[in-house]
Amino acid sequence: MLLNTDLEKVGEMLNKKNIPHNNQDLIGYAAGLFDGEGNINYAQYKCKKPNGKVYLKWNVAMEIAMTDLDCIKNFYDIVQTGSIHFKGKAKGSLNKKDQWRWRCSHQKALALAKLFIPYSVSKREKLLKIINHYEFKKPTDSLGKKFPFMKLKKN
């Protein structure tokens, strides 16, 4: 159930030459892989500035961690956004494999959330949170303003 009518281009991607194409099979594969193996981080936390003031900061990110680099590269070739990082096994961990991680955040995560939402099952609620976070603005123009109250005249 999407509330935004601007999502008409869901499923439209750009290939390496930035030519629009509409390959629903590849998008469905990437969305399914992300739905099963991916992770969405949508959280607000407190940060402290050097001057001592504390403010709230949002962390909006999408991530897939796997031991198979070819699978991560195929996913990256389809979505054409984000970055791939290597995370080796910890020193004391026996029988563990090295890990590869794909990650994107903020506006890139919004673009992928719009792309994956029609195919998503288990991550649908968090994808909608990302879309709602960026697409629907809160009315801030009336916050902090004082409204004059009129006194009613007595007859």
Secondary structure as UniProt FT lines:
FT   TURN            5..6
FT   HELIX           7..9
FT   TURN            10..11
FT   STRAND          13..14
FT   TURN            16..17
FT   STRAND          20..21
FT   HELIX           24..37
FT   STRAND          38..48
FT   TURN            50..51
FT   STRAND          54..66
FT   HELIX           69..79
FT   STRAND          83..87
FT   TURN            91..92
FT   STRAND          99..105
FT   HELIX           107..116
FT   TURN            117..119
FT   HELIX           124..135
FT   TURN            141..144
//
